[in-house]
Every structure is written in structure tokens, then in C-alpha cells.
Amino acid sequence: MGALKARARRARITAIGLLLACGAGALDIAHAAPTAAEVEAVFLFNFSEFVDWPPQVFSDPRAPIVIGVLGSDPFGPALDDVVRGETVNGRALVVRRFEHVEELADCQILFISRSERARLQPILQAVKGRSVLTVSDLENFALEGGVIGFVLAENKIRLRINLQAARTAGLTLSSKLLRPAQIVGPGEN
């Protein structure tokens, strides 16, 4: 029964991933079985396929893509389940959890938890100049200097992307990621 349940969950996550890969910029979570955290976990995985990092970010050609979670983990096992056994461009994906920004070492995608709201600006300053894709579901995250913000609107998770923050981080975002997103920048409302 456990293997069947795991296969069903994996099929659901794969279906969500296909929706995202086909350009669905918003996913209706009211009618779908996954929780918002599960949907966000799939988005984090898919970002690894639609973002290019400068080659020097990785210590060697086989180094993994690290998805970090800073602060309280809203995903539970969902993020680990999504990336388990997955590779992107020959690189394995691994999930690491951090309590403090000072612990970050090799991290390409950093989800900043809501628990870090009070420390958001120091966190963004600490990763500035490093090729880290910062992501959060904090309100106005992209407007405050993060790269990708998750926004829940009308029971759908939408993306807000700050292109200037991505450029500053040395990241190249695919048009497949940009097309369905709302592009924002500092100073916009």
C-alpha cells in the first residue's frame, strides 16, 4: 500500500510539473489535491530547469544543484519527495535546510521562509553578488529585492519576478518562466 501511495503522489507531482513546464503561470489549488506547499515545492524543482547559473557557481561539473530552505520549513517531506532521484543537466538535486544565512555555502536556489520576515533585508544583502535564486512567499518579496515571489491570488499560486534582482545575481531566466509571470521591480506597487 505504501508503494502505491508513493507512486500516486509522484504521478500527481509529475502532472503538476507538466502543467508548469507547459507555461501554466498559475495553478488552481482549490480544485487540485496538492497543498500550496506541495505546489511551491514543484515550482522550486522546476526553477532548476528554467534558470541558468554561471558555470563558476558549481565546484565541478557533477556538483549538485542545491535547493536550500532558510528558516521554518513549510514543505515537510514534499520538497524532498519532488527532487528525490531527479537530475537537471546531469546534476543531481539536493535539499538542505538552514537556520541562519551564515550557514549557506553552495546553494543555488534559496527559499526564504516566512519566519525570516524580520531578517529579510540582511539575508538578501548576504547573498547579493552570489548567483543564488532567491524565492519566497513573503508578501512583496520580489518588490523588496528577491528574485521570485509566490503570490496566492484567487486560489492560484502566481509568480512575481524581479528581473533586476536576477541580473544582479548573474542568473539567466528562461522565457518559459518569464512568460506567465508578473515582472516587477523595486519601487513598483
C-alpha positions in Angstrom: 0.0 0.0 0.0 2.9 2.4 0.8 4.5 2.0 -2.6 1.1 2.6 -4.3 0.6 5.7 -2.3 4.1 7.0 -3.2 3.5 6.2 -6.9 0.2 8.1 -6.8 1.8 11.1 -5.1 4.7 11.1 -7.6 2.2 10.9 -10.5 0.4 13.9 -9.1 3.6 15.9 -8.7 4.7 14.9 -12.2 1.3 16.2 -13.6 1.8 19.5 -11.8 5.3 19.7 -13.2 4.0 19.2 -16.7 1.5 21.9 -16.2 4.2 24.3 -15.1 6.5 23.2 -18.0 3.7 24.0 -20.4 3.6 27.6 -19.3 0.9 27.5 -16.7 1.8 30.6 -14.7 -0.8 30.0 -12.1 -2.1 26.8 -10.7 -5.6 26.5 -9.2 -5.1 25.0 -5.8 -8.8 25.0 -4.8 -9.6 22.1 -7.2 -6.3 20.3 -7.1 -5.4 17.7 -4.5 -1.9 19.1 -3.6 -1.5 21.7 -0.9 0.0 25.1 -1.6 3.3 23.9 -0.1 3.4 20.9 -2.4 2.7 23.2 -5.4 5.5 25.5 -4.3 7.9 22.5 -3.9 7.2 21.6 -7.5 7.8 25.1 -8.6 11.2 25.1 -6.8 12.1 21.9 -8.7 11.0 23.4 -12.0 13.0 26.6 -11.4 16.1 24.4 -11.7 15.2 23.6 -15.3 14.4 27.2 -16.3 17.3 29.1 -14.7 21.0 29.1 -15.9 23.7 29.8 -13.4 27.2 30.9 -14.3 29.5 27.8 -14.6 31.8 29.0 -11.8 28.9 28.7 -9.3 29.5 24.9 -9.3 32.7 23.5 -7.8 32.8 20.8 -10.5 30.7 19.6 -13.5 29.0 16.9 -11.3 28.2 19.2 -8.3 24.6 19.1 -7.4 22.0 21.9 -7.6 21.3 22.7 -4.0 17.8 23.9 -3.0 18.0 25.5 0.4 15.3 26.3 2.8 16.1 29.1 5.2 14.1 29.3 8.4 11.0 27.3 9.3 10.4 24.6 6.7 6.8 24.9 5.2 7.3 21.9 2.9 7.7 18.9 5.2 8.7 15.9 3.1 7.1 17.4 -0.1 10.3 19.1 -1.4 12.5 16.1 -0.7 9.9 13.8 -2.4 9.8 16.1 -5.5 13.6 16.2 -6.1 14.4 12.6 -5.0 16.3 10.9 -7.8 15.9 13.9 -10.2 18.7 15.4 -12.2 18.9 18.6 -14.3 21.6 18.9 -16.9 23.4 16.0 -15.4 23.3 17.4 -11.9 21.5 15.8 -9.0 19.2 17.9 -6.9 19.6 18.0 -3.2 17.6 19.8 -0.4 19.4 21.4 2.5 17.8 23.3 5.4 19.4 26.2 7.1 18.6 28.1 10.3 20.9 31.1 9.6 22.1 32.8 6.4 25.7 32.4 7.6 25.3 28.6 7.1 24.8 28.9 3.4 27.6 27.6 1.3 26.9 26.1 -2.1 23.2 26.9 -2.6 21.7 27.8 -6.0 18.0 28.1 -5.1 17.2 29.6 -1.7 13.6 29.5 -0.4 13.3 32.1 2.4 10.6 31.1 4.8 8.0 33.5 6.3 9.8 33.0 9.7 12.6 35.2 8.3 10.5 38.3 7.5 12.2 40.4 10.2 15.7 39.5 8.7 14.8 39.7 5.0 17.0 42.6 4.0 20.1 41.3 5.8 19.5 37.9 4.2 19.2 39.5 0.7 22.3 41.5 1.4 24.2 38.4 2.5 23.5 36.6 -0.8 23.9 39.7 -3.0 26.6 39.2 -5.6 26.3 35.4 -5.3 24.4 33.5 -8.0 21.5 32.5 -5.8 17.9 32.3 -7.0 16.0 33.7 -4.0 12.4 32.6 -3.7 9.7 33.2 -1.1 6.0 33.5 -0.4 6.6 36.6 1.7 4.3 39.5 0.7 6.1 41.9 -1.7 9.2 39.7 -1.8 10.1 40.4 -5.4 9.4 44.1 -4.9 11.8 44.1 -1.9 14.7 42.6 -3.9 14.1 38.9 -4.0 14.1 37.2 -7.4 10.8 35.2 -7.4 7.9 35.7 -5.2 5.0 33.3 -4.8 1.6 35.1 -4.6 -1.7 33.4 -3.8 -4.5 35.2 -5.7 -7.9 33.7 -6.4 -6.8 30.3 -5.1 -3.9 30.2 -7.6 -0.2 30.5 -7.0 1.3 33.1 -9.3 4.8 34.2 -9.8 6.2 37.7 -9.5 9.8 38.0 -10.8 12.2 40.8 -10.2 14.4 40.7 -13.4 16.9 43.3 -12.0 17.5 41.1 -8.9 18.0 38.1 -11.3 20.5 40.1 -13.4 22.4 41.3 -10.2 22.7 37.6 -9.2 24.1 36.7 -12.6 21.1 34.4 -13.4 19.5 33.9 -16.8 15.8 33.1 -16.6 14.1 31.2 -19.4 11.3 32.9 -21.3 9.2 29.8 -20.3 9.5 31.0 -16.8 9.0 34.7 -17.6 6.1 34.4 -19.9 3.4 33.5 -17.3 4.9 35.7 -14.5 4.3 39.2 -13.5 7.5 41.2 -13.9 8.1 43.6 -11.1 11.0 45.8 -9.8 11.9 47.9 -6.8 9.7 50.9 -6.3 6.7 49.4 -8.0 3.5 48.8 -6.2 
